[in-house]
Amino acid sequence: MNQPQDTNKSQSESLPLQTELPAQMIELQMSMAHLELTVERLDEVITRQDKHIQTLQRQLQLVYNQVESQGTEDGIAPFDVMADRPPHY
């Protein structure tokens, strides 16, 4: 007669498990959806930053090319204390 009690006991223990499982499944699905949205947003940010970095690299390369193409004659003249004296001296 112990067998029917054990069966009833195991059924009563599995009942909360059966009711908790759908709630846990819904919670996992919500977490998954939130993570997918976060990944999509991060991907957009990374794509935008990559485009910005590429633009900055092109601009920097143009600046380097301009600096390299300038000769030393076109650069800043050396400072001469006597020639560059202010008029009040």
Jmol script that loads the backbone (N, CA, C; Angstrom):
load data "model"
ATOM      1  N   MET A   1       0.811  -1.199   0.000  1.00  0.00           N
ATOM      2  CA  MET A   1       0.000   0.000   0.000  1.00  0.00           C
ATOM      3  C   MET A   1       0.852   1.260   0.000  1.00  0.00           C
ATOM      4  N   ASN A   2       2.080   1.135   0.239  1.00  0.00           N
ATOM      5  CA  ASN A   2       2.988   2.270   0.183  1.00  0.00           C
ATOM      6  C   ASN A   2       3.171   2.786  -1.247  1.00  0.00           C
ATOM      7  N   GLN A   3       2.957   1.936  -2.204  1.00  0.00           N
ATOM      8  CA  GLN A   3       3.185   2.315  -3.583  1.00  0.00           C
ATOM      9  C   GLN A   3       2.231   3.420  -4.054  1.00  0.00           C
ATOM     10  N   PRO A   4       0.924   3.369  -3.771  1.00  0.00           N
ATOM     11  CA  PRO A   4       0.039   4.447  -4.197  1.00  0.00           C
ATOM     12  C   PRO A   4       0.400   5.786  -3.551  1.00  0.00           C
ATOM     13  N   GLN A   5       0.853   5.789  -2.314  1.00  0.00           N
ATOM     14  CA  GLN A   5       1.247   7.045  -1.681  1.00  0.00           C
ATOM     15  C   GLN A   5       2.472   7.635  -2.370  1.00  0.00           C
ATOM     16  N   ASP A   6       3.430   6.771  -2.732  1.00  0.00           N
ATOM     17  CA  ASP A   6       4.628   7.249  -3.424  1.00  0.00           C
ATOM     18  C   ASP A   6       4.269   7.843  -4.775  1.00  0.00           C
ATOM     19  N   THR A   7       3.322   7.242  -5.465  1.00  0.00           N
ATOM     20  CA  THR A   7       2.898   7.745  -6.768  1.00  0.00           C
ATOM     21  C   THR A   7       2.214   9.091  -6.607  1.00  0.00           C
ATOM     22  N   ASN A   8       1.347   9.217  -5.635  1.00  0.00           N
ATOM     23  CA  ASN A   8       0.682  10.488  -5.368  1.00  0.00           C
ATOM     24  C   ASN A   8       1.687  11.558  -4.964  1.00  0.00           C
ATOM     25  N   LYS A   9       2.672  11.164  -4.188  1.00  0.00           N
ATOM     26  CA  LYS A   9       3.692  12.094  -3.731  1.00  0.00           C
ATOM     27  C   LYS A   9       4.516  12.609  -4.906  1.00  0.00           C
ATOM     28  N   SER A  10       4.932  11.728  -5.808  1.00  0.00           N
ATOM     29  CA  SER A  10       5.731  12.155  -6.957  1.00  0.00           C
ATOM     30  C   SER A  10       4.916  13.009  -7.913  1.00  0.00           C
ATOM     31  N   GLN A  11       3.609  12.723  -8.040  1.00  0.00           N
ATOM     32  CA  GLN A  11       2.761  13.540  -8.902  1.00  0.00           C
ATOM     33  C   GLN A  11       2.576  14.936  -8.313  1.00  0.00           C
ATOM     34  N   SER A  12       2.431  15.024  -7.018  1.00  0.00           N
ATOM     35  CA  SER A  12       2.266  16.332  -6.385  1.00  0.00           C
ATOM     36  C   SER A  12       3.554  17.144  -6.445  1.00  0.00           C
ATOM     37  N   GLU A  13       4.706  16.480  -6.428  1.00  0.00           N
ATOM     38  CA  GLU A  13       5.986  17.179  -6.548  1.00  0.00           C
ATOM     39  C   GLU A  13       6.224  17.648  -7.978  1.00  0.00           C
ATOM     40  N   SER A  14       5.778  16.888  -8.972  1.00  0.00           N
ATOM     41  CA  SER A  14       5.993  17.263 -10.362  1.00  0.00           C
ATOM     42  C   SER A  14       5.032  18.346 -10.811  1.00  0.00           C
ATOM     43  N   LEU A  15       3.923  18.543 -10.124  1.00  0.00           N
ATOM     44  CA  LEU A  15       2.943  19.564 -10.485  1.00  0.00           C
ATOM     45  C   LEU A  15       3.541  20.973 -10.429  1.00  0.00           C
ATOM     46  N   PRO A  16       4.248  21.363  -9.351  1.00  0.00           N
ATOM     47  CA  PRO A  16       4.874  22.684  -9.362  1.00  0.00           C
ATOM     48  C   PRO A  16       5.918  22.808 -10.472  1.00  0.00           C
ATOM     49  N   LEU A  17       6.614  21.736 -10.758  1.00  0.00           N
ATOM     50  CA  LEU A  17       7.588  21.777 -11.838  1.00  0.00           C
ATOM     51  C   LEU A  17       6.915  22.056 -13.166  1.00  0.00           C
ATOM     52  N   GLN A  18       5.772  21.470 -13.398  1.00  0.00           N
ATOM     53  CA  GLN A  18       5.050  21.673 -14.646  1.00  0.00           C
ATOM     54  C   GLN A  18       4.525  23.099 -14.756  1.00  0.00           C
ATOM     55  N   THR A  19       4.169  23.707 -13.656  1.00  0.00           N
ATOM     56  CA  THR A  19       3.680  25.087 -13.697  1.00  0.00           C
ATOM     57  C   THR A  19       4.830  26.084 -13.768  1.00  0.00           C
ATOM     58  N   GLU A  20       5.980  25.742 -13.224  1.00  0.00           N
ATOM     59  CA  GLU A  20       7.135  26.636 -13.263  1.00  0.00           C
ATOM     60  C   GLU A  20       7.821  26.622 -14.621  1.00  0.00           C
ATOM     61  N   LEU A  21       7.760  25.517 -15.313  1.00  0.00           N
ATOM     62  CA  LEU A  21       8.460  25.376 -16.585  1.00  0.00           C
ATOM     63  C   LEU A  21       8.014  26.402 -17.629  1.00  0.00           C
ATOM     64  N   PRO A  22       6.714  26.607 -17.846  1.00  0.00           N
ATOM     65  CA  PRO A  22       6.326  27.638 -18.825  1.00  0.00           C
ATOM     66  C   PRO A  22       6.774  29.040 -18.407  1.00  0.00           C
ATOM     67  N   ALA A  23       6.722  29.341 -17.140  1.00  0.00           N
ATOM     68  CA  ALA A  23       7.164  30.658 -16.664  1.00  0.00           C
ATOM     69  C   ALA A  23       8.659  30.833 -16.902  1.00  0.00           C
ATOM     70  N   GLN A  24       9.425  29.797 -16.645  1.00  0.00           N
ATOM     71  CA  GLN A  24      10.866  29.860 -16.893  1.00  0.00           C
ATOM     72  C   GLN A  24      11.145  29.987 -18.384  1.00  0.00           C
ATOM     73  N   MET A  25      10.363  29.299 -19.199  1.00  0.00           N
ATOM     74  CA  MET A  25      10.541  29.359 -20.646  1.00  0.00           C
ATOM     75  C   MET A  25      10.261  30.771 -21.168  1.00  0.00           C
ATOM     76  N   ILE A  26       9.207  31.385 -20.657  1.00  0.00           N
ATOM     77  CA  ILE A  26       8.866  32.758 -21.048  1.00  0.00           C
ATOM     78  C   ILE A  26       9.968  33.715 -20.626  1.00  0.00           C
ATOM     79  N   GLU A  27      10.476  33.528 -19.423  1.00  0.00           N
ATOM     80  CA  GLU A  27      11.562  34.390 -18.923  1.00  0.00           C
ATOM     81  C   GLU A  27      12.813  34.248 -19.795  1.00  0.00           C
ATOM     82  N   LEU A  28      13.147  33.034 -20.169  1.00  0.00           N
ATOM     83  CA  LEU A  28      14.301  32.804 -21.044  1.00  0.00           C
ATOM     84  C   LEU A  28      14.088  33.434 -22.420  1.00  0.00           C
ATOM     85  N   GLN A  29      12.886  33.332 -22.952  1.00  0.00           N
ATOM     86  CA  GLN A  29      12.594  33.933 -24.251  1.00  0.00           C
ATOM     87  C   GLN A  29      12.702  35.454 -24.186  1.00  0.00           C
ATOM     88  N   MET A  30      12.239  36.033 -23.092  1.00  0.00           N
ATOM     89  CA  MET A  30      12.351  37.484 -22.931  1.00  0.00           C
ATOM     90  C   MET A  30      13.807  37.912 -22.816  1.00  0.00           C
ATOM     91  N   SER A  31      14.587  37.155 -22.070  1.00  0.00           N
ATOM     92  CA  SER A  31      16.016  37.457 -21.943  1.00  0.00           C
ATOM     93  C   SER A  31      16.714  37.340 -23.292  1.00  0.00           C
ATOM     94  N   MET A  32      16.374  36.323 -24.047  1.00  0.00           N
ATOM     95  CA  MET A  32      16.966  36.119 -25.369  1.00  0.00           C
ATOM     96  C   MET A  32      16.624  37.276 -26.307  1.00  0.00           C
ATOM     97  N   ALA A  33      15.364  37.721 -26.279  1.00  0.00           N
ATOM     98  CA  ALA A  33      14.952  38.841 -27.124  1.00  0.00           C
ATOM     99  C   ALA A  33      15.693  40.114 -26.733  1.00  0.00           C
ATOM    100  N   HIS A  34      15.857  40.333 -25.434  1.00  0.00           N
ATOM    101  CA  HIS A  34      16.590  41.510 -24.960  1.00  0.00           C
ATOM    102  C   HIS A  34      18.051  41.461 -25.417  1.00  0.00           C
ATOM    103  N   LEU A  35      18.669  40.308 -25.319  1.00  0.00           N
ATOM    104  CA  LEU A  35      20.067  40.161 -25.747  1.00  0.00           C
ATOM    105  C   LEU A  35      20.218  40.355 -27.249  1.00  0.00           C
ATOM    106  N   GLU A  36      19.259  39.846 -28.026  1.00  0.00           N
ATOM    107  CA  GLU A  36      19.311  40.034 -29.481  1.00  0.00           C
ATOM    108  C   GLU A  36      19.211  41.510 -29.837  1.00  0.00           C
ATOM    109  N   LEU A  37      18.338  42.242 -29.161  1.00  0.00           N
ATOM    110  CA  LEU A  37      18.200  43.675 -29.404  1.00  0.00           C
ATOM    111  C   LEU A  37      19.485  44.414 -29.043  1.00  0.00           C
ATOM    112  N   THR A  38      20.088  44.040 -27.932  1.00  0.00           N
ATOM    113  CA  THR A  38      21.346  44.658 -27.507  1.00  0.00           C
ATOM    114  C   THR A  38      22.450  44.404 -28.527  1.00  0.00           C
ATOM    115  N   VAL A  39      22.540  43.191 -29.034  1.00  0.00           N
ATOM    116  CA  VAL A  39      23.556  42.854 -30.031  1.00  0.00           C
ATOM    117  C   VAL A  39      23.337  43.655 -31.309  1.00  0.00           C
ATOM    118  N   GLU A  40      22.091  43.806 -31.739  1.00  0.00           N
ATOM    119  CA  GLU A  40      21.799  44.592 -32.941  1.00  0.00           C
ATOM    120  C   GLU A  40      22.209  46.048 -32.757  1.00  0.00           C
ATOM    121  N   ARG A  41      21.914  46.611 -31.598  1.00  0.00           N
ATOM    122  CA  ARG A  41      22.294  48.008 -31.331  1.00  0.00           C
ATOM    123  C   ARG A  41      23.807  48.162 -31.298  1.00  0.00           C
ATOM    124  N   LEU A  42      24.494  47.236 -30.665  1.00  0.00           N
ATOM    125  CA  LEU A  42      25.953  47.303 -30.616  1.00  0.00           C
ATOM    126  C   LEU A  42      26.556  47.168 -32.009  1.00  0.00           C
ATOM    127  N   ASP A  43      25.966  46.331 -32.833  1.00  0.00           N
ATOM    128  CA  ASP A  43      26.439  46.161 -34.205  1.00  0.00           C
ATOM    129  C   ASP A  43      26.299  47.468 -34.983  1.00  0.00           C
ATOM    130  N   GLU A  44      25.184  48.171 -34.793  1.00  0.00           N
ATOM    131  CA  GLU A  44      24.988  49.460 -35.457  1.00  0.00           C
ATOM    132  C   GLU A  44      26.036  50.476 -35.008  1.00  0.00           C
ATOM    133  N   VAL A  45      26.320  50.494 -33.715  1.00  0.00           N
ATOM    134  CA  VAL A  45      27.315  51.434 -33.187  1.00  0.00           C
ATOM    135  C   VAL A  45      28.697  51.114 -33.758  1.00  0.00           C
ATOM    136  N   ILE A  46      29.041  49.843 -33.797  1.00  0.00           N
ATOM    137  CA  ILE A  46      30.350  49.442 -34.310  1.00  0.00           C
ATOM    138  C   ILE A  46      30.476  49.798 -35.788  1.00  0.00           C
ATOM    139  N   THR A  47      29.418  49.583 -36.545  1.00  0.00           N
ATOM    140  CA  THR A  47      29.440  49.925 -37.969  1.00  0.00           C
ATOM    141  C   THR A  47      29.637  51.419 -38.160  1.00  0.00           C
ATOM    142  N   ARG A  48      28.918  52.221 -37.385  1.00  0.00           N
ATOM    143  CA  ARG A  48      29.043  53.677 -37.480  1.00  0.00           C
ATOM    144  C   ARG A  48      30.449  54.130 -37.088  1.00  0.00           C
ATOM    145  N   GLN A  49      30.999  53.552 -36.023  1.00  0.00           N
ATOM    146  CA  GLN A  49      32.348  53.921 -35.587  1.00  0.00           C
ATOM    147  C   GLN A  49      33.387  53.509 -36.616  1.00  0.00           C
ATOM    148  N   ASP A  50      33.207  52.370 -37.262  1.00  0.00           N
ATOM    149  CA  ASP A  50      34.149  51.918 -38.278  1.00  0.00           C
ATOM    150  C   ASP A  50      34.168  52.893 -39.450  1.00  0.00           C
ATOM    151  N   LYS A  51      33.003  53.353 -39.890  1.00  0.00           N
ATOM    152  CA  LYS A  51      32.936  54.334 -40.984  1.00  0.00           C
ATOM    153  C   LYS A  51      33.625  55.628 -40.578  1.00  0.00           C
ATOM    154  N   HIS A  52      33.401  56.043 -39.336  1.00  0.00           N
ATOM    155  CA  HIS A  52      34.019  57.279 -38.845  1.00  0.00           C
ATOM    156  C   HIS A  52      35.546  57.141 -38.793  1.00  0.00           C
ATOM    157  N   ILE A  53      36.027  56.011 -38.332  1.00  0.00           N
ATOM    158  CA  ILE A  53      37.472  55.768 -38.266  1.00  0.00           C
ATOM    159  C   ILE A  53      38.077  55.771 -39.666  1.00  0.00           C
ATOM    160  N   GLN A  54      37.400  55.159 -40.619  1.00  0.00           N
ATOM    161  CA  GLN A  54      37.909  55.140 -41.992  1.00  0.00           C
ATOM    162  C   GLN A  54      37.987  56.551 -42.565  1.00  0.00           C
ATOM    163  N   THR A  55      36.978  57.378 -42.288  1.00  0.00           N
ATOM    164  CA  THR A  55      36.993  58.769 -42.743  1.00  0.00           C
ATOM    165  C   THR A  55      38.160  59.523 -42.110  1.00  0.00           C
ATOM    166  N   LEU A  56      38.365  59.337 -40.822  1.00  0.00           N
ATOM    167  CA  LEU A  56      39.473  60.006 -40.134  1.00  0.00           C
ATOM    168  C   LEU A  56      40.827  59.551 -40.672  1.00  0.00           C
ATOM    169  N   GLN A  57      40.948  58.270 -40.989  1.00  0.00           N
ATOM    170  CA  GLN A  57      42.206  57.773 -41.544  1.00  0.00           C
ATOM    171  C   GLN A  57      42.487  58.396 -42.917  1.00  0.00           C
ATOM    172  N   ARG A  58      41.447  58.536 -43.743  1.00  0.00           N
ATOM    173  CA  ARG A  58      41.644  59.175 -45.053  1.00  0.00           C
ATOM    174  C   ARG A  58      42.058  60.632 -44.876  1.00  0.00           C
ATOM    175  N   GLN A  59      41.410  61.340 -43.951  1.00  0.00           N
ATOM    176  CA  GLN A  59      41.761  62.737 -43.712  1.00  0.00           C
ATOM    177  C   GLN A  59      43.192  62.862 -43.205  1.00  0.00           C
ATOM    178  N   LEU A  60      43.587  61.989 -42.317  1.00  0.00           N
ATOM    179  CA  LEU A  60      44.942  62.014 -41.784  1.00  0.00           C
ATOM    180  C   LEU A  60      45.963  61.733 -42.884  1.00  0.00           C
ATOM    181  N   GLN A  61      45.632  60.810 -43.783  1.00  0.00           N
ATOM    182  CA  GLN A  61      46.537  60.509 -44.893  1.00  0.00           C
ATOM    183  C   GLN A  61      46.690  61.732 -45.803  1.00  0.00           C
ATOM    184  N   LEU A  62      45.601  62.466 -46.021  1.00  0.00           N
ATOM    185  CA  LEU A  62      45.687  63.686 -46.825  1.00  0.00           C
ATOM    186  C   LEU A  62      46.591  64.720 -46.151  1.00  0.00           C
ATOM    187  N   VAL A  63      46.467  64.851 -44.840  1.00  0.00           N
ATOM    188  CA  VAL A  63      47.317  65.799 -44.107  1.00  0.00           C
ATOM    189  C   VAL A  63      48.780  65.380 -44.216  1.00  0.00           C
ATOM    190  N   TYR A  64      49.063  64.079 -44.049  1.00  0.00           N
ATOM    191  CA  TYR A  64      50.432  63.592 -44.188  1.00  0.00           C
ATOM    192  C   TYR A  64      50.978  63.882 -45.581  1.00  0.00           C
ATOM    193  N   ASN A  65      50.161  63.668 -46.593  1.00  0.00           N
ATOM    194  CA  ASN A  65      50.605  63.920 -47.969  1.00  0.00           C
ATOM    195  C   ASN A  65      50.909  65.397 -48.180  1.00  0.00           C
ATOM    196  N   GLN A  66      50.085  66.290 -47.615  1.00  0.00           N
ATOM    197  CA  GLN A  66      50.341  67.722 -47.745  1.00  0.00           C
ATOM    198  C   GLN A  66      51.630  68.117 -47.038  1.00  0.00           C
ATOM    199  N   VAL A  67      51.858  67.576 -45.868  1.00  0.00           N
ATOM    200  CA  VAL A  67      53.073  67.902 -45.114  1.00  0.00           C
ATOM    201  C   VAL A  67      54.305  67.402 -45.861  1.00  0.00           C
ATOM    202  N   GLU A  68      54.237  66.189 -46.388  1.00  0.00           N
ATOM    203  CA  GLU A  68      55.375  65.632 -47.103  1.00  0.00           C
ATOM    204  C   GLU A  68      55.648  66.365 -48.412  1.00  0.00           C
ATOM    205  N   SER A  69      54.603  66.880 -49.052  1.00  0.00           N
ATOM    206  CA  SER A  69      54.801  67.561 -50.338  1.00  0.00           C
ATOM    207  C   SER A  69      55.382  68.962 -50.159  1.00  0.00           C
ATOM    208  N   GLN A  70      55.247  69.536 -48.990  1.00  0.00           N
ATOM    209  CA  GLN A  70      55.820  70.859 -48.740  1.00  0.00           C
ATOM    210  C   GLN A  70      57.329  70.724 -48.555  1.00  0.00           C
ATOM    211  N   GLY A  71      58.053  71.597 -49.197  1.00  0.00           N
ATOM    212  CA  GLY A  71      59.506  71.595 -49.033  1.00  0.00           C
ATOM    213  C   GLY A  71      59.898  72.358 -47.782  1.00  0.00           C
ATOM    214  N   THR A  72      61.152  72.294 -47.429  1.00  0.00           N
ATOM    215  CA  THR A  72      61.622  73.037 -46.255  1.00  0.00           C
ATOM    216  C   THR A  72      61.634  74.529 -46.531  1.00  0.00           C
ATOM    217  N   GLU A  73      61.690  74.926 -47.814  1.00  0.00           N
ATOM    218  CA  GLU A  73      61.681  76.354 -48.146  1.00  0.00           C
ATOM    219  C   GLU A  73      60.325  76.981 -47.835  1.00  0.00           C
ATOM    220  N   ASP A  74      59.276  76.191 -47.993  1.00  0.00           N
ATOM    221  CA  ASP A  74      57.934  76.705 -47.747  1.00  0.00           C
ATOM    222  C   ASP A  74      57.552  76.631 -46.266  1.00  0.00           C
ATOM    223  N   GLY A  75      58.367  76.013 -45.478  1.00  0.00           N
ATOM    224  CA  GLY A  75      58.049  75.832 -44.067  1.00  0.00           C
ATOM    225  C   GLY A  75      58.316  77.087 -43.271  1.00  0.00           C
ATOM    226  N   ILE A  76      58.390  76.950 -41.997  1.00  0.00           N
ATOM    227  CA  ILE A  76      58.638  78.083 -41.102  1.00  0.00           C
ATOM    228  C   ILE A  76      60.113  78.441 -41.169  1.00  0.00           C
ATOM    229  N   ALA A  77      60.358  79.730 -41.320  1.00  0.00           N
ATOM    230  CA  ALA A  77      61.742  80.215 -41.383  1.00  0.00           C
ATOM    231  C   ALA A  77      62.368  80.139 -40.007  1.00  0.00           C
ATOM    232  N   PRO A  78      63.661  79.930 -39.947  1.00  0.00           N
ATOM    233  CA  PRO A  78      64.322  79.903 -38.644  1.00  0.00           C
ATOM    234  C   PRO A  78      64.210  81.263 -37.965  1.00  0.00           C
ATOM    235  N   PHE A  79      64.180  81.266 -36.663  1.00  0.00           N
ATOM    236  CA  PHE A  79      64.009  82.487 -35.884  1.00  0.00           C
ATOM    237  C   PHE A  79      65.357  83.188 -35.730  1.00  0.00           C
ATOM    238  N   ASP A  80      65.390  84.469 -36.063  1.00  0.00           N
ATOM    239  CA  ASP A  80      66.598  85.281 -35.919  1.00  0.00           C
ATOM    240  C   ASP A  80      66.281  86.401 -34.939  1.00  0.00           C
ATOM    241  N   VAL A  81      66.993  86.434 -33.817  1.00  0.00           N
ATOM    242  CA  VAL A  81      66.709  87.389 -32.754  1.00  0.00           C
ATOM    243  C   VAL A  81      66.908  88.829 -33.238  1.00  0.00           C
ATOM    244  N   MET A  82      67.933  89.088 -33.979  1.00  0.00           N
ATOM    245  CA  MET A  82      68.242  90.454 -34.395  1.00  0.00           C
ATOM    246  C   MET A  82      67.285  90.929 -35.498  1.00  0.00           C
ATOM    247  N   ALA A  83      66.934  90.043 -36.420  1.00  0.00           N
ATOM    248  CA  ALA A  83      66.054  90.442 -37.512  1.00  0.00           C
ATOM    249  C   ALA A  83      64.610  90.554 -37.062  1.00  0.00           C
ATOM    250  N   ASP A  84      64.241  89.777 -36.076  1.00  0.00           N
ATOM    251  CA  ASP A  84      62.855  89.759 -35.646  1.00  0.00           C
ATOM    252  C   ASP A  84      62.630  90.568 -34.360  1.00  0.00           C
ATOM    253  N   ARG A  85      63.471  91.579 -34.145  1.00  0.00           N
ATOM    254  CA  ARG A  85      63.323  92.417 -32.962  1.00  0.00           C
ATOM    255  C   ARG A  85      62.056  93.254 -33.066  1.00  0.00           C
ATOM    256  N   PRO A  86      61.330  93.389 -32.007  1.00  0.00           N
ATOM    257  CA  PRO A  86      60.150  94.251 -32.022  1.00  0.00           C
ATOM    258  C   PRO A  86      60.579  95.720 -32.227  1.00  0.00           C
ATOM    259  N   PRO A  87      59.724  96.538 -32.779  1.00  0.00           N
ATOM    260  CA  PRO A  87      60.078  97.935 -33.099  1.00  0.00           C
ATOM    261  C   PRO A  87      60.374  98.791 -31.864  1.00  0.00           C
ATOM    262  N   HIS A  88      59.904  98.459 -30.713  1.00  0.00           N
ATOM    263  CA  HIS A  88      60.135  99.321 -29.533  1.00  0.00           C
ATOM    264  C   HIS A  88      61.525  99.145 -28.941  1.00  0.00           C
ATOM    265  N   TYR A  89      62.372  98.262 -29.475  1.00  0.00           N
ATOM    266  CA  TYR A  89      63.745  98.121 -28.960  1.00  0.00           C
ATOM    267  C   TYR A  89      64.671  99.032 -29.645  1.00  0.00           C
TER     268      TYR A  89
END
end "model"
wireframe off; spacefill off
backbone 0.3
color backbone group
